[in-house]
């Protein structure tokens, strides 16, 4: 699924931009409000749904470890490649 996402989305972005769309990141306050709303909902669901709570705890632990790796490996490499792309 991730591979399909990674293959199809760049082409979709090109079509959107060709059609006049302007791509912008969500503002930080919007991202933070969305993050808080999602986590509030997860907490609420976890109070009445034990399987969801167990899954969320596992996912959260994995995500925390994964983000440490991504900062060292993937994010640094991606940022490097984006900068190099403008030099060639």
N, C-alpha and C positions, 0 to 999 in steps of 0.2 A: 504494500500500500504506500509506504513512504517513497519508494522508488518511482511509482506512478505519479505521486504528488510532485516530486522533484523534477520529473520529466515534463509534465504538462503545465505547471505553473509559469515557468519562464516564457513559454510561448503565449500563454494567456496574458501575461503582463505586457508583452510586446504588442499584442492586439489592442489592449486597452490604451496604451500610450499612443499607438498609431491612430486610434480613434479620438484622441484629444484628452484623454484622462490625465490628470496630474496626480502622481503618486506622492503621498506624504505619510510620514509616521504619525501614529496617534499621539496627541499631546500627553506628556507625563501624568498630569492629573487624571486623564481618562484611563490610562493604563493602571494607575494606582487604584482608582475607584473600581475598575473591573476586577482587579486582583482581589480586593477586599470583598466585593460582592460574591465572587466565586468561593472564596474561602469561608465566608459566613454561611453560604449555602451548604458547603461540604460539612461544616461543623453541625449544622442543623440536621442534615440527613444522617450523619454518623450517630446522632443521639437515639435514633429509632431503627437503624438498619445496621446490624452487626456485621454482615458480610461486606457492606460498603465501607464501614469503618476499618475493617481489616485490610481491605484493598487499598484504601486511602493511606493508611499507615505504611504499607509496603511501598506504594508508589512514591510517597513523600521521602522515605529513606533512600530509595533508588535515585530519585531526582536530585536530592542533595549531593549524593556522591557523584552522580553523572555531571552535574553542573561544575563541580570542581575540575573534573577531567576536561570538560568542554572549554573552560577558561584557559587551561594550559595548552591544549592541543588544537581543537577545532576553531575556536574563536580567533586565536592568534594567527593560525594559518589562513583562515578566511579573510581576515583583515589585511594580511600581507598580500594575498592574491588580488584583492580588490585594488589595493594601492598600485601593485605592479601592472595591472591591466591598463591603468591610465598612462603608463610610461612606454607602452609598446605600440 
